[in-house]
Amino acid sequence: MTETTLADVERALDRAADLETEEAVAVLRTARQDLQDLGNNADVDEERRRALEDRLEQRIREVTERDAYDSGLGAAMNPSEDDAP
């Protein structure tokens, strides 16, 4: 088995944008674990790894917030004029 690379993690980040919430979160969590594992590899560019880690965390937040908004929470927070009394 070949070791995951930073490029693999970048591809997972890009791919998650097109997935449904549950699947996207699963892909992103796997990528997060891969990044943590790469932190122990002296051959990995640590600055790039940290930048990817930041992007990954932001993407996870975006996906979970998108899910909350799509599930109706956003509609409750931003009622339309039709819903006004």
Order of alpha helices (4+ residues) and beta strands (2+ residues): alpha-alpha-alpha-alpha
